[in-house]
Amino acid sequence: MTDGPDRWHRWLLDVRFGGDAAACQQDLTTFLFPVRDMVLDRARLQPGDTLLDVGAGDGLITFGALERLGPSGQVIFSDVSADLLEHCRKAATAEELLDRCRFVLASADCLADVDDASVDVVTTRSVLIYVKDKAAALREFYRVLRPGGRISLAEPINVLMSLSDPDLFGGYDVTPVKALAAKVKALYDSIQPPGVDPMLDFDDRDLVGHAVDAGFETVDLELRVGVRSARKPVPWERFLRMSGNPLMPPLAEAMGQVLTPAEFAEFTDWLRPLVEAGKGRERIAMAYLTAAKD
């Protein structure tokens, strides 16, 4: 255990919202709860089922499932972060649900502590995007499912979301400062190289192929793509504290690494009014995949 929570815990519970509790609650209401409900609706849960949530994070899917499974239903929280599993354990204890919960420290592509044919449902939300061997993960999902078991996955398709236009930075028009934006983008690309990093090396067709190859005979995928000409306004100081995922530094840190103080000020002077006014483009692509084991 490192000093303080690990990066997955820090990002999931704080950094992605820029440390703003109100923004967290708004994101839960407008985006995360609807995604959770879609995953659980498509899972076709039955009373008494055992559900394995891979990459459980803060328990968004898992606690939602407990409400639907009835008193005999069981859930397994699986995650690579011991800190997040402990966070979920404390929450389950507080809600007097601990006797219906199990906690497994594991990656999606190696669920060795989960027995063959031992669960009825496997779920994920934004998990396979961090897994290099997605085919191995789908094979593990198939292995742990009982006959008749289902998977219900929600995964962002980042290759359809990214805006490669050099005049855009995070959807904002940075034409007058695109040389500075390119420096920040280059830092991000060095951390997560396009076409190589797990977030950027697959699309919805790959997910279907991995599911079929794993042995699932009934596979369904719904791709939802949304494009908007405006973004939600964000206070600049919070925007600086945010990052797109646990592997990326917050924007202020990234800018500080690659821009001189004068460049930092110039980039801020241009980008800040756009961010605070919501004058940017937004693209969202989410694949909802379900499959059944005969």
C-alpha positions as CSV (number, residue, x, y, z in Angstrom):
1,M,0.0,0.0,0.0
2,T,1.4,3.4,-0.9
3,D,1.1,6.5,1.2
4,G,-2.4,7.8,0.6
5,P,-4.9,6.4,-1.9
6,D,-3.6,5.0,-5.2
7,R,-4.1,6.8,-8.5
8,W,-7.3,4.9,-9.4
9,H,-8.9,5.9,-6.1
10,R,-7.7,9.5,-6.4
11,W,-9.0,9.9,-9.9
12,L,-12.3,8.2,-9.5
13,L,-13.4,9.9,-6.3
14,D,-11.7,13.3,-6.8
15,V,-9.6,14.3,-9.8
16,R,-12.1,13.5,-12.6
17,F,-14.4,16.1,-11.0
18,G,-11.6,18.6,-10.2
19,G,-12.3,18.1,-6.5
20,D,-15.8,19.6,-6.8
21,A,-18.4,17.6,-4.9
22,A,-21.3,19.4,-6.6
23,A,-19.9,18.6,-10.0
24,C,-19.6,14.9,-9.0
25,Q,-23.2,14.8,-8.0
26,Q,-24.3,16.4,-11.3
27,D,-22.2,14.0,-13.3
28,L,-23.7,11.1,-11.4
29,T,-27.2,12.3,-12.1
30,T,-26.8,13.3,-15.7
31,F,-24.4,10.6,-17.0
32,L,-23.2,7.9,-14.6
33,F,-26.6,6.8,-13.2
34,P,-28.2,6.4,-16.7
35,V,-25.2,4.4,-17.9
36,R,-25.4,2.2,-14.7
37,D,-29.1,1.7,-15.3
38,M,-28.6,0.7,-19.0
39,V,-25.9,-1.9,-18.0
40,L,-28.2,-3.4,-15.3
41,D,-31.3,-3.3,-17.5
42,R,-29.5,-5.1,-20.3
43,A,-28.1,-7.7,-17.8
44,R,-31.6,-9.1,-17.2
45,L,-31.0,-9.7,-13.5
46,Q,-33.0,-12.3,-11.7
47,P,-33.6,-12.4,-7.9
48,G,-30.9,-14.4,-6.2
49,D,-28.4,-14.0,-9.0
50,T,-24.7,-13.6,-8.2
51,L,-23.2,-10.6,-10.1
52,L,-19.5,-10.0,-10.7
53,D,-18.6,-6.4,-11.4
54,V,-15.2,-6.2,-13.0
55,G,-13.5,-2.9,-12.4
56,A,-16.0,-2.1,-9.7
57,G,-14.4,1.2,-8.8
58,D,-16.5,3.1,-6.3
59,G,-19.3,0.5,-6.6
60,L,-21.6,2.4,-9.0
61,I,-22.8,-0.8,-10.8
62,T,-22.5,-3.1,-7.8
63,F,-24.5,-1.2,-5.3
64,G,-27.1,-0.6,-8.0
65,A,-27.3,-4.3,-8.6
66,L,-27.8,-5.1,-4.9
67,E,-31.0,-3.0,-5.0
68,R,-32.4,-5.2,-7.8
69,L,-31.2,-8.7,-6.8
70,G,-33.3,-9.1,-3.7
71,P,-32.2,-10.2,-0.3
72,S,-30.7,-13.5,-1.6
73,G,-28.7,-11.8,-4.4
74,Q,-24.9,-11.7,-4.1
75,V,-22.3,-9.3,-5.7
76,I,-18.6,-9.6,-6.2
77,F,-16.5,-6.4,-6.3
78,S,-13.4,-7.0,-8.5
79,D,-10.8,-4.3,-9.0
80,V,-7.1,-3.7,-9.5
81,S,-7.2,-1.1,-6.7
82,A,-7.0,-2.3,-3.1
83,D,-7.9,1.2,-2.0
84,L,-11.2,1.2,-4.0
85,L,-12.1,-2.2,-2.8
86,E,-11.6,-1.0,0.8
87,H,-13.7,2.1,0.0
88,C,-16.5,-0.2,-1.2
89,R,-16.1,-2.5,1.8
90,K,-16.6,0.4,4.1
91,A,-19.7,1.6,2.2
92,A,-21.2,-1.9,2.2
93,T,-20.6,-2.1,6.0
94,A,-22.3,1.2,6.5
95,E,-25.3,0.1,4.5
96,E,-25.4,-3.3,6.3
97,L,-24.9,-5.1,3.1
98,L,-21.5,-6.8,3.8
99,D,-22.9,-10.3,4.1
100,R,-24.0,-10.1,0.4
101,C,-20.6,-8.9,-0.9
102,R,-17.3,-10.4,-1.8
103,F,-14.2,-8.4,-2.7
104,V,-11.5,-9.7,-5.2
105,L,-8.3,-7.9,-6.1
106,A,-7.8,-8.8,-9.7
107,S,-7.4,-7.5,-13.3
108,A,-10.1,-8.1,-15.9
109,D,-7.9,-10.4,-17.9
110,C,-7.0,-12.7,-14.9
111,L,-9.8,-13.5,-12.5
112,A,-8.0,-16.4,-11.0
113,D,-9.8,-16.0,-7.6
114,V,-13.2,-16.4,-9.2
115,D,-14.2,-20.0,-9.8
116,D,-15.3,-21.5,-13.1
117,A,-19.1,-21.3,-13.7
118,S,-19.7,-19.5,-10.4
119,V,-21.6,-16.3,-11.3
120,D,-24.7,-15.5,-13.3
121,V,-23.8,-12.0,-14.6
122,V,-20.6,-10.1,-15.4
123,T,-20.7,-6.4,-15.8
124,T,-18.2,-3.6,-16.6
125,R,-18.3,0.1,-17.1
126,S,-15.3,1.8,-18.7
127,V,-13.0,-1.0,-17.7
128,L,-11.8,-2.8,-20.9
129,I,-10.4,0.6,-22.1
130,Y,-7.6,0.0,-19.6
131,V,-6.9,-3.6,-20.5
132,K,-4.4,-4.5,-23.2
133,D,-5.5,-8.1,-23.7
134,K,-9.3,-7.6,-24.1
135,A,-9.6,-11.0,-25.7
136,A,-8.3,-12.6,-22.5
137,A,-10.7,-10.6,-20.5
138,L,-13.7,-11.8,-22.5
139,R,-12.4,-15.4,-22.2
140,E,-12.3,-14.9,-18.4
141,F,-15.8,-13.5,-18.4
142,Y,-17.0,-16.6,-20.3
143,R,-15.1,-19.0,-17.9
144,V,-16.6,-17.6,-14.7
145,L,-20.2,-17.6,-16.0
146,R,-22.6,-20.4,-15.3
147,P,-24.5,-21.9,-18.3
148,G,-27.2,-19.3,-19.1
149,G,-25.1,-16.5,-17.7
150,R,-24.9,-13.1,-19.2
151,I,-22.4,-10.2,-19.6
152,S,-23.5,-6.6,-19.9
153,L,-20.7,-4.2,-20.7
154,A,-20.5,-0.4,-21.3
155,E,-17.3,0.7,-22.9
156,P,-16.4,4.1,-24.4
157,I,-15.1,3.9,-27.9
158,N,-12.4,6.5,-27.7
159,V,-11.3,6.2,-31.4
160,L,-14.8,7.6,-32.3
161,M,-14.7,10.3,-29.6
162,S,-11.3,11.8,-30.2
163,L,-11.2,15.0,-32.2
164,S,-8.0,14.9,-34.2
165,D,-8.3,18.4,-35.7
166,P,-5.1,20.2,-34.7
167,D,-7.1,23.4,-34.3
168,L,-9.1,21.8,-31.4
169,F,-7.9,21.0,-27.9
170,G,-10.5,18.9,-25.9
171,G,-13.1,20.2,-28.3
172,Y,-12.2,23.9,-27.9
173,D,-10.9,26.0,-30.8
174,V,-7.3,26.8,-30.1
175,T,-6.3,28.0,-33.6
176,P,-4.4,31.1,-32.3
177,V,-2.5,29.0,-29.8
178,K,-2.4,25.6,-31.5
179,A,1.4,25.4,-31.3
180,L,1.1,25.6,-27.5
181,A,-1.8,23.1,-27.6
182,A,0.3,20.8,-29.6
183,K,3.0,20.7,-26.9
184,V,0.4,19.6,-24.3
185,K,-1.1,17.1,-26.7
186,A,2.3,15.7,-27.4
187,L,2.7,15.0,-23.7
188,Y,-0.6,13.2,-23.5
189,D,0.3,11.2,-26.6
190,S,3.6,10.2,-25.0
191,I,1.7,8.7,-22.1
192,Q,-1.1,7.1,-24.1
193,P,0.1,6.6,-27.7
194,P,-2.7,6.6,-30.2
195,G,-3.2,3.1,-31.8
196,V,-1.1,1.5,-29.1
197,D,-2.6,2.4,-25.8
198,P,-5.5,0.2,-24.7
199,M,-7.8,3.2,-24.7
200,L,-7.2,3.8,-28.4
201,D,-6.5,0.4,-29.9
202,F,-10.1,-0.9,-30.4
203,D,-13.6,-0.1,-31.6
204,D,-17.0,-1.6,-31.2
205,R,-16.4,-4.3,-33.9
206,D,-13.4,-5.5,-31.9
207,L,-15.6,-6.0,-28.8
208,V,-18.0,-8.1,-30.8
209,G,-15.2,-10.2,-32.2
210,H,-13.7,-10.8,-28.8
211,A,-17.0,-11.9,-27.4
212,V,-17.6,-14.3,-30.3
213,D,-14.1,-15.7,-30.1
214,A,-14.5,-16.2,-26.3
215,G,-17.4,-18.6,-27.0
216,F,-20.5,-16.5,-26.6
217,E,-23.0,-17.6,-29.2
218,T,-25.5,-14.8,-28.7
219,V,-24.0,-11.3,-28.8
220,D,-25.6,-7.9,-29.2
221,L,-24.0,-4.5,-29.3
222,E,-25.7,-1.1,-29.3
223,L,-23.4,1.9,-30.2
224,R,-24.5,5.3,-29.1
225,V,-22.8,8.3,-30.6
226,G,-23.7,11.9,-29.6
227,V,-22.2,15.1,-31.0
228,R,-22.9,18.5,-29.4
229,S,-21.8,22.0,-30.6
230,A,-21.6,23.2,-27.0
231,R,-20.0,21.9,-23.8
232,K,-21.0,22.3,-20.1
233,P,-19.3,25.5,-18.7
234,V,-16.6,24.6,-16.2
235,P,-14.9,27.0,-13.7
236,W,-11.2,27.4,-14.9
237,E,-9.6,26.5,-11.6
238,R,-11.6,23.2,-11.5
239,F,-10.8,22.6,-15.2
240,L,-7.1,22.8,-14.3
241,R,-7.4,20.2,-11.6
242,M,-9.2,17.7,-13.9
243,S,-7.8,14.9,-16.0
244,G,-9.5,12.6,-18.5
245,N,-8.4,9.4,-16.9
246,P,-6.3,8.0,-14.1
247,L,-3.2,7.7,-16.2
248,M,-3.2,11.4,-17.3
249,P,-1.9,14.3,-15.2
250,P,-4.4,17.1,-14.5
251,L,-4.2,19.9,-17.1
252,A,-2.4,22.3,-14.8
253,E,0.4,19.8,-14.2
254,A,0.6,18.9,-17.9
255,M,0.8,22.6,-18.9
256,G,3.4,23.2,-16.3
257,Q,5.6,20.3,-17.6
258,V,5.7,21.5,-21.3
259,L,5.0,25.3,-21.3
260,T,7.1,28.2,-20.1
261,P,5.4,30.6,-17.7
262,A,4.8,33.0,-20.5
263,E,3.3,30.2,-22.7
264,F,1.2,29.0,-19.7
265,A,-0.3,32.5,-19.4
266,E,-0.9,32.8,-23.2
267,F,-2.6,29.5,-23.4
268,T,-4.7,30.3,-20.3
269,D,-5.7,33.7,-21.7
270,W,-7.2,32.0,-24.8
271,L,-8.6,28.8,-23.4
272,R,-10.1,30.0,-20.1
273,P,-13.0,32.1,-21.6
274,L,-14.0,29.2,-23.9
275,V,-14.0,26.7,-21.0
276,E,-15.9,28.9,-18.7
277,A,-18.5,29.8,-21.4
278,G,-18.9,26.2,-22.6
279,K,-17.8,27.2,-26.2
280,G,-16.6,23.9,-27.4
281,R,-17.6,20.8,-29.2
282,E,-18.3,17.5,-27.6
283,R,-18.5,13.9,-28.9
284,I,-19.5,10.9,-26.9
285,A,-19.4,7.3,-28.1
286,M,-20.5,4.4,-25.9
287,A,-20.8,0.7,-26.8
288,Y,-23.3,-1.4,-24.8
289,L,-22.5,-5.1,-25.3
290,T,-24.5,-8.0,-24.0
291,A,-23.8,-11.7,-24.6
292,A,-25.1,-15.0,-23.2
293,K,-23.4,-18.3,-22.4
294,D,-25.4,-21.3,-23.6
